[in-house]
């Protein structure tokens, strides 16, 4: 993901808790309330630490079994015989929703950034309505669908441009903001020790809600898993990719948040209630003036737009793979590959675009309600990440053979820490951001949408899909199976297809062949 645009999109989660919610931080003076003391030990840095632990748990799996099926595949492989089909069914739906939710949140962030440039250009004399915000959002989603359809041959070049622009934006922001606010920068005590609460939640919980910014920003690291079959030396490349992705976001994000806390207006209500409709636009404007804000916000929304291209491609591939196993409604419709447009899942692309357009209607309710577009991605991905890790430590230890990257005796404690954090993240993102007793205008609709999808998926499975859904085809190199793996797989009766001596065989056939060879040599 684009780091700075992601931070800009979710600043409204961090700012209400003050600079502490944005950074990490040192303990405040002893005479502050206990809640503030509690908050001070946490922030971007600590939240990122737990996200890194999740990455380590996933890296253990990715090194042991690198496969493009990833989460869905691991769940089916490690789960118990009675749970593997319903859980893999649930993970497939949750992962699809998480990716489409990611597309919604990115394009909604783009709409706000794009419109903030117009508001800045008009000196704050124009305010876009919710209908205008949705119109820009819808145009962005449709354009992403067109690019994903027609741009297959240049997608690699677009990604290169995206990476370069992302780093240019980060460097420009880190340099320009402190220079522009040279005489108005905040003190170290303010950056690392100031806590505020601009919500009606208790101060401690307001701070925990600020974790949603890094939780959403440092996402999509599981894309390394989905690309594993296209990578050389995947057992090492996949864990390295996961940990480098999270680690770089952790470090650069920490630096960016320090710079923002140093340069932000100390009256945070001015930033949150900016007439530009975007906290980052106000921060740029205060430091660099109108022209500087226009330039950097333009670069910001361009990078944000390019993020959306990547996510619509990922979402379409996931939904296509799921439809290939017949799990999605209208799977036979979404399954075909278009040869005309370069062998892409064309119908899956536009299915994701259509679903994003429907979910984006939350924009028409209110800004607070539209924040659910960010929480959708968090809840969907957290469930999809957590279930295979849970299945491995509860049911799959005998079927787990470590790869080159392995955390040894710490592997299981790390996995349980990751599971607890992911569950906490799901609960966290269900809460209304502004406070308790929400109205229809500031309700967090994540709890409605995600629970409807999760509950609907399980209901669909037990009513009908259990009759025909068998999960993904499990393919392994059977020569690499350990004795404990062979015994566990044979005991469970899990149907495995693999490669032995260059040809496809089932695990039963491979076992019979090994026994025959042992008899001949004895």
C-alpha positions in Angstrom: 0.0 0.0 0.0 1.0 3.6 -0.4 2.1 4.5 3.1 1.5 8.3 3.3 -1.9 8.3 1.5 -3.0 5.5 3.9 -1.9 7.5 6.9 -3.7 10.6 5.5 -6.9 8.6 4.9 -7.0 7.4 8.5 -5.7 10.5 10.4 -9.2 11.1 11.7 -8.8 7.9 13.9 -5.5 9.0 15.4 -5.9 12.8 15.9 -8.7 12.6 18.5 -6.4 10.9 21.0 -3.7 13.6 20.5 -0.1 13.2 19.5 0.2 10.1 21.8 -2.3 8.4 19.5 -0.3 9.4 16.5 3.2 8.3 17.8 4.1 5.9 20.7 5.2 7.7 23.4 7.0 8.6 26.7 5.2 8.6 30.1 3.5 11.9 30.9 4.0 13.7 34.2 2.8 11.7 37.2 0.0 14.1 38.1 -2.0 13.3 35.0 -5.0 11.0 35.3 -4.3 7.3 35.3 -5.9 6.8 31.9 -3.4 9.2 30.3 -0.6 7.3 31.9 -1.9 4.1 30.5 -2.2 5.6 27.0 1.3 6.9 27.0 2.9 3.5 26.6 1.2 2.9 23.3 0.5 4.4 19.9 1.6 3.8 16.3 4.8 2.1 17.5 3.1 -0.4 19.8 0.3 -1.1 17.4 2.8 -1.8 14.6 4.7 -4.1 17.0 1.6 -6.4 17.2 1.0 -6.2 13.5 4.6 -7.3 13.0 3.9 -10.3 15.3 1.0 -11.2 13.1 3.4 -11.0 10.1 5.9 -13.3 11.9 3.1 -15.9 12.5 2.1 -15.7 8.8 5.7 -15.9 7.7 6.0 -19.2 9.5 3.2 -20.5 7.4 4.3 -18.8 4.2 7.8 -20.4 4.5 6.5 -23.8 5.3 3.8 -23.9 2.6 4.0 -21.1 0.0 1.0 -21.2 -2.2 -1.1 -18.6 -4.0 -4.2 -20.1 -2.3 -2.7 -18.8 1.0 -5.3 -18.2 3.8 -8.1 -20.2 2.2 -5.7 -23.1 1.4 -4.0 -23.1 4.8 -7.4 -23.1 6.6 -8.6 -26.2 4.7 -5.3 -28.0 5.2 -4.7 -27.4 8.9 -8.3 -27.5 10.2 -9.9 -30.6 11.6 -12.0 -32.9 9.3 -15.3 -31.5 10.7 -14.4 -27.8 10.5 -12.2 -27.5 7.4 -14.9 -27.0 4.8 -17.0 -24.5 6.7 -14.0 -22.6 8.0 -12.3 -22.4 4.6 -15.7 -21.3 3.1 -15.9 -18.5 5.8 -12.3 -17.4 5.2 -12.8 -17.2 1.4 -15.8 -14.9 1.9 -14.1 -12.8 4.6 -11.0 -12.4 2.5 -13.0 -11.3 -0.5 -15.0 -8.8 1.6 -11.8 -7.5 3.1 -10.2 -6.9 -0.3 -13.4 -5.2 -1.7 -13.6 -3.2 1.6 -10.0 -2.1 1.0 -11.0 -0.9 -2.5 -13.9 1.0 -1.1 -11.8 2.7 1.6 -9.0 3.6 -0.8 -11.4 5.1 -3.3 -13.4 6.9 -0.6 -10.1 8.4 0.6 -9.3 9.4 -2.9 -12.6 11.2 -3.3 -12.0 13.2 -0.1 -8.4 14.1 -1.2 -9.5 15.0 -4.7 -12.3 17.2 -3.5 -10.1 18.9 -0.8 -7.9 20.2 -3.7 -10.9 21.9 -5.2 -11.9 23.3 -1.8 -8.4 24.7 -1.3 -8.4 26.2 -4.8 -11.7 27.9 -4.0 -10.3 29.2 -0.6 -12.8 27.2 1.4 -15.9 28.9 -0.1 -17.3 25.6 -1.5 -18.3 22.5 0.5 -19.0 19.2 -1.4 -22.2 17.4 -0.4 -22.3 13.7 0.4 -23.8 13.1 -3.1 -20.8 14.8 -4.7 -18.4 12.7 -2.6 -20.2 9.5 -3.8 -20.1 10.7 -7.4 -16.3 11.1 -7.3 -16.0 7.8 -5.4 -18.1 6.0 -8.0 -16.2 7.5 -10.9 -12.9 6.4 -9.3 -14.2 2.8 -8.8 -15.4 2.6 -12.4 -12.1 4.0 -13.7 -10.2 1.4 -11.7 -12.3 -1.3 -13.3 -11.5 0.1 -16.8 -7.8 0.2 -16.0 -7.8 -3.3 -14.6 -9.6 -4.5 -17.8 -7.5 -2.7 -20.4 -4.1 -2.2 -18.6 -3.0 -5.7 -18.1 0.1 -5.3 -20.3 1.3 -2.1 -18.6 0.4 -3.1 -15.0 4.0 -3.8 -14.1 5.2 -0.4 -15.4 2.3 1.3 -13.5 3.5 -0.4 -10.3 7.0 0.9 -10.8 5.7 4.4 -11.3 3.6 4.0 -8.1 6.6 2.9 -6.0 8.7 5.9 -7.2 5.9 8.4 -6.6 5.2 7.0 -3.2 8.8 7.5 -2.1 8.9 11.0 -3.6 5.8 11.9 -1.7 7.2 10.6 1.6 10.5 12.4 1.2 8.8 15.7 0.1 6.5 15.6 3.2 9.2 14.8 5.7 11.4 17.7 4.4 8.7 20.3 3.5 6.6 20.2 6.6 9.3 20.9 9.2 10.8 23.6 6.9 7.4 25.3 6.4 6.6 25.2 10.2 10.2 26.1 11.2 9.0 28.7 13.7 5.9 26.9 14.8 6.9 23.4 15.4 5.6 21.6 18.5 7.9 20.7 21.4 9.2 17.2 22.1 7.0 17.1 25.1 3.9 17.7 23.0 4.9 15.2 20.3 5.7 12.3 22.6 3.6 13.1 25.7 0.5 15.0 24.9 -2.8 13.2 25.2 -6.2 14.5 24.3 -9.7 13.1 23.8 -11.9 14.7 21.2 -14.5 11.9 21.4 -17.2 11.1 24.0 -15.5 7.8 24.8 -13.3 7.4 27.9 -9.8 8.6 27.2 -8.3 5.1 27.3 -10.7 3.7 24.7 -10.3 6.8 22.5 -6.6 6.0 22.4 -7.3 2.4 21.5 -9.4 3.6 18.6 -6.4 5.4 17.3 -4.8 2.0 16.6 -7.2 1.7 13.6 -4.9 3.9 11.6 -1.8 1.6 11.7 -4.0 -1.5 11.6 -5.6 -0.3 8.3 -2.4 1.3 6.9 -0.1 -1.7 7.4 -2.3 -4.1 5.5 -2.2 -6.2 2.3 1.1 -7.8 3.4 -0.6 -11.2 2.7 -0.3 -10.3 -1.0 3.2 -11.8 -0.8 1.5 -15.1 -0.1 -0.8 -14.8 -3.1 2.2 -14.2 -5.4 4.3 -17.0 -3.9 3.9 -19.4 -6.9 5.3 -16.6 -9.2 8.4 -16.1 -7.0 11.7 -17.9 -7.1 12.8 -19.5 -3.8 9.4 -18.8 -2.4 10.1 -20.5 1.0 12.5 -17.6 1.7 11.1 -14.9 -0.5 7.6 -15.0 1.0 8.5 -14.5 4.7 11.1 -11.9 3.7 8.5 -10.0 1.7 5.9 -10.1 4.6 8.4 -8.9 7.2 10.0 -6.3 5.0 6.6 -4.9 4.1 5.5 -4.6 7.7 8.9 -3.5 9.0 9.3 -0.7 6.4 5.8 0.6 7.1 6.5 0.4 10.9 9.7 2.5 10.6 8.7 5.0 7.9 5.2 5.4 9.4 6.8 6.1 12.8 8.9 8.8 11.2 6.0 10.3 9.3 3.8 10.4 12.4 6.5 12.2 14.4 6.8 14.8 11.6 3.0 15.3 11.5 2.8 15.6 15.3 5.6 18.1 15.2 4.0 20.2 12.5 0.3 19.9 13.3 -1.7 22.8 14.7 -1.8 22.2 18.5 -5.5 23.0 18.4 -6.5 19.6 17.0 -10.1 20.6 16.6 -9.1 23.0 13.9 -7.5 20.1 12.0 -10.3 17.6 12.5 -12.9 20.2 11.6 -11.0 21.6 8.6 -13.0 23.4 6.0 -11.0 21.4 3.4 -12.7 18.1 4.6 -9.3 16.4 5.0 -7.0 16.7 8.0 -3.9 16.2 5.9 -4.9 19.0 3.6 -5.1 21.4 6.6 -1.7 20.2 7.8 -0.1 20.9 4.4 -2.0 24.3 4.1 -0.8 25.5 7.6 2.8 24.6 6.8 3.1 25.4 3.1 0.3 27.7 2.2 -2.2 27.4 -0.7 0.2 26.5 -3.5 2.2 24.0 -1.5 -1.0 22.3 -0.2 -2.4 22.1 -3.8 0.9 20.5 -5.1 1.3 17.9 -2.3 -2.4 17.0 -2.1 -2.5 16.5 -5.9 0.5 14.1 -5.6 -1.2 12.5 -2.6 -4.5 11.7 -4.5 -2.6 10.4 -7.5 -0.7 7.9 -5.4 -4.0 7.0 -3.6 -5.6 6.4 -7.0 -2.8 4.1 -8.0 -3.2 2.1 -4.8 -6.7 1.4 -5.9 -5.5 -0.2 -9.1 -3.5 -2.7 -7.2 -6.3 -3.6 -4.8 -8.9 -4.1 -7.5 -6.6 -6.6 -9.2 -6.0 -8.5 -6.0 -9.7 -8.5 -5.1 -10.7 -9.8 -8.5 -8.1 -12.6 -8.4 -9.3 -13.7 -4.9 -13.0 -13.7 -5.9 -12.1 -15.5 -9.2 -10.2 -18.2 -7.3 -13.1 -18.6 -4.9 -15.6 -18.8 -7.7 -13.5 -21.5 -9.4 -14.3 -23.7 -6.4 -18.0 -22.9 -6.9 -18.3 -21.0 -3.5 -19.5 -17.6 -4.7 -23.1 -17.0 -5.8 -23.2 -17.1 -9.6 -19.8 -18.8 -9.7 -20.4 -20.2 -13.2 -20.9 -16.6 -14.4 -17.7 -15.2 -12.7 -15.5 -18.2 -13.4 -14.6 -17.6 -17.1 -11.3 -16.1 -18.2 -11.4 -13.4 -20.9 -8.9 -14.1 -23.7 -9.8 -10.9 -25.5 -8.5 -8.7 -22.7 -5.3 -10.7 -22.0 -6.5 -13.7 -20.0 -7.9 -11.9 -17.0 -11.0 -12.7 -14.9 -13.0 -9.9 -16.5 -16.3 -10.7 -14.9 -14.7 -11.0 -11.5 -13.1 -7.6 -11.9 -16.5 -6.0 -12.6 -18.2 -8.0 -10.0 -15.8 -6.5 -7.4 -16.4 -3.0 -8.9 -20.2 -3.4 -8.6 -20.0 -4.6 -5.0 -17.7 -1.7 -4.1 -20.2 0.7 -5.7 -23.0 -0.7 -3.6 -21.0 -0.6 -0.3 -19.9 3.0 -1.2 -23.5 4.1 -0.8 -22.6 4.6 2.9 -21.1 7.8 1.7 -24.6 9.2 1.3 -25.5 8.7 5.0 -22.8 10.8 6.7 -19.0 11.1 7.1 -19.0 9.0 10.3 -21.1 6.2 8.6 -18.7 6.2 5.7 -15.8 5.4 8.1 -17.2 1.9 8.1 -15.6 1.5 4.6 -12.2 1.4 6.4 -13.4 -0.9 9.2 -14.8 -3.4 6.6 -11.3 -4.0 5.3 -9.9 -4.4 8.8 -12.5 -6.8 10.1 -12.6 -8.9 6.9 -8.8 -9.3 6.7 -8.3 -9.9 10.4 -10.7 -12.8 10.4 -9.1 -14.2 7.2 -5.6 -13.9 8.7 -6.5 -15.2 12.1 -8.4 -18.4 11.2 -5.5 -20.3 9.4 -3.1 -19.4 12.2 -5.7 -20.6 14.8 -6.2 -23.9 12.8 -2.5 -24.5 12.7 -1.9 -24.2 16.4 -5.2 -26.0 17.5 -5.5 -28.8 15.0 -2.5 -28.7 12.6 0.7 -29.1 14.5 1.2 -32.6 13.3 0.7 -31.5 9.7 3.0 -28.5 10.0 6.6 -28.9 8.7 8.7 -25.8 9.2 10.3 -24.1 6.3 13.7 -22.2 6.1 12.1 -19.4 8.2 10.9 -20.7 11.5 10.6 -19.1 14.9 11.2 -22.5 16.7 9.8 -22.8 20.3 8.4 -19.2 20.0 6.3 -20.2 17.1 3.2 -21.2 19.0 3.3 -18.3 21.6 3.8 -15.9 18.6 0.8 -17.5 16.9 -1.5 -17.1 20.0 -0.4 -13.5 20.4 -1.3 -12.8 16.8 -4.7 -14.5 17.2 -5.5 -12.4 20.3 -4.5 -9.2 18.6 -6.5 -10.0 15.5 -9.6 -10.7 17.5 -9.1 -7.5 19.4 -8.8 -5.6 16.1 -12.1 -7.0 14.9 -13.8 -5.9 18.1 -12.1 -2.5 17.9 -13.2 -1.7 14.4 -16.9 -2.4 15.2 -17.1 0.5 17.6 -18.6 3.9 16.6 -15.6 6.4 16.4 -17.4 9.4 17.9 -18.7 7.8 21.0 -21.4 5.6 22.6 -25.1 5.9 21.9 -24.7 6.3 18.1 -27.4 7.6 15.8 -28.1 6.5 12.3 -25.8 9.3 11.1 -22.7 8.2 13.1 -23.3 4.5 13.5 -20.5 2.2 12.5 -22.2 -0.1 10.0 -19.2 -2.5 10.0 -20.9 -4.7 12.6 -24.0 -5.0 10.4 -22.2 -5.6 7.1 -19.5 -8.0 8.3 -21.7 -10.0 10.5 -24.3 -10.3 7.7 -21.6 -11.6 5.4 -20.0 -14.0 7.9 -23.4 -15.2 9.2 -24.8 -15.4 5.7 -21.7 -17.4 4.5 -22.1 -20.0 7.2 -25.8 -20.2 6.8 -25.4 -20.7 3.0 -22.8 -23.4 3.7 -24.9 -25.4 6.2 -28.1 -25.1 4.1 -26.7 -25.9 0.7 -23.0 -25.6 0.1 -22.1 -28.4 2.4 -23.6 -30.8 -0.1 -21.1 -29.9 -2.8 -18.3 -27.7 -1.5 -15.1 -29.7 -0.9 -12.6 -26.8 -0.5 -9.5 -26.1 -2.6 -7.6 -29.0 -4.1 -4.6 -29.6 -1.9 -1.4 -30.0 -3.8 2.0 -30.8 -2.1 5.4 -32.2 -3.0 4.7 -35.7 -1.5 8.4 -36.5 -1.3 8.9 -33.7 1.2 6.2 -34.9 3.6 7.5 -35.8 7.0 6.4 -39.1 8.7 4.2 -37.2 11.2 2.6 -35.3 8.3 1.9 -38.5 6.5 0.4 -40.1 9.6 -1.8 -37.1 10.4 -3.0 -36.8 6.8 -3.8 -40.5 6.5 -5.6 -40.5 9.8 -7.8 -37.6 8.7 -8.4 -38.9 5.3 -7.5 -35.6 3.7 -7.4 -35.9 -0.1 -4.0 -34.7 -1.3 -2.7 -34.5 -4.8 1.0 -34.0 -5.3 4.0 -34.6 -7.5 6.2 -37.7 -7.2 8.8 -38.4 -9.8 7.3 -35.8 -12.1 3.7 -37.1 -12.2 0.6 -36.4 -10.2 -0.3 -38.9 -7.5 -2.5 -39.0 -4.5 -1.0 -39.4 -1.0 -2.3 -43.0 -0.8 -0.7 -43.9 -4.2 2.6 -42.3 -3.1 2.6 -44.2 0.2 1.9 -47.5 -1.6 4.8 -46.8 -4.0 7.2 -46.0 -1.1 6.2 -49.2 0.7 6.8 -51.3 -2.5 10.2 -49.7 -3.0 11.1 -50.5 0.7 10.1 -54.1 0.3 12.2 -54.5 -2.9 15.3 -53.1 -1.3 14.9 -55.1 2.0 
